[in-house]
Amino acid sequence: MPRSLANRTSEFLDNPPPDREADVLRASIAALRDRIPATWTVEHGTARNPAPDAGFEAELRLSAPDGTAAVVLIQAKRLLNTRDVPMALEALQRAAKGRGGDEEVVAPLASRYLAPATRERIAAAGAGYIDVTGNVLITVGRPSLFLRDRGTDRDPWRGPGWPRVTLRGPPAARVVRALVDLAPPYTVREICERSGASTGAAYRVVEFLEGHGLLKRQRYGPISAVEWRPLIERWSQDYGFAQSNTVQMFLEPRGLNALADRLASQPDLGYVVTGSLAAQRMAPYAPARLAMLYVRDLAAASDALGLRPAGAGANVALATGGYEVVFDRTDIVEGIRMAAPSQVAVDLLTGPGRNPSEATALLDWMADHQAQWRR
């Protein structure tokens, strides 16, 4: 009976972490053998001990029942970040092209653990991968074979003394917003100055994003490029309008047009509009049914706007929290203070109903009009 994914993965996780590339290689070959059909075989090829500069650590011969075979060249890395994938693949693919013979050559990267973004980068390059937790992607044209399996989406060997970096919290939000809103090049110090984030927070976020291939930083130099759209999408995993703030629902009985009139008549009120109402000025999608606002004081804002607390039928959501960055780089449109497009996009991505579709339309608009919103 085939073993379950949990059982197969636990065989790796119950053992000490593979701290050497040789350990990663052995575990990766075992993972490959464990997943091929029972009638197939995996044996070492002619290069049992490749030269140090060969570009791979093991050569295997993968044989089908009819005798056809493919060569598998594996490059093993103890740790592999997304930013290191192109260089690793270049060496591995060069080795694959340089190998003679009529058999197909496949060249997967192997590591102790591969993050989702790293696996996506490898797959997008048309290559395969194996990690010790059980994440596997191997495609062979002849003999025909497709292997795909899933292990874990978090490094199981990241101990309690090694905190997991995320994009949660106000400091990270300040850095993310600055990286998206401001057109590079710029240094990390300049990001600190223009975002108001601490130096430590800025470097942690920049290193995290660089490792995930979401920005490029010159060696000992400035940040030269930011993948702003994937960055907003990645930020939405750790930040959300409702998830990261205190939100209360209200009713404006006269409708959202009346709310807009009230907002325009109170320039000193501490608020900023986000969500569908803010997106309409850039990428109209459909008439807004829910107004989403950040406010500095829930009670004061609801009183000033004449809103009634409501559950079902509410058409206004007021949010407040520790994210002062939502009030940065806003625009006044017809007397109403609107959030920056980057903030609107992440709020729609994490919103209910059709909000994610509205986010896609807004992100498309942002891609076509960068000169209008990146400052």
Protein Blocks (a to p, Z undefined) as FASTA:
>chain_A
ZZdfklmmmmmmmpccdfbfklmmmmmmmmmmmmmcfkbccdddfblbgcfklopabdcd
dddfkopacdddddddfbacfklmmmmmmmmmmmmmmpgcjbdcddddddfbdcfklmmm
mmmnopacddfkopacdddfbdcddddddfbfbdfklcfklccddfedjklmmmmmmmmm
pccdddfklmmmmnopafklmmmmmmmmmmnopaccdehiacfbdcfklmmmmmmmmgcf
klmpccdddddfkbjklmmmmmmmmmmbccddehjllmmmmmccbdcfbdcdddfblklm
mmmnopacdfehiabdcdddjblklmgoiaceehiacddfklmmmmmmmmghjlmmmmmm
mmmmmmmmmmmmpZZ
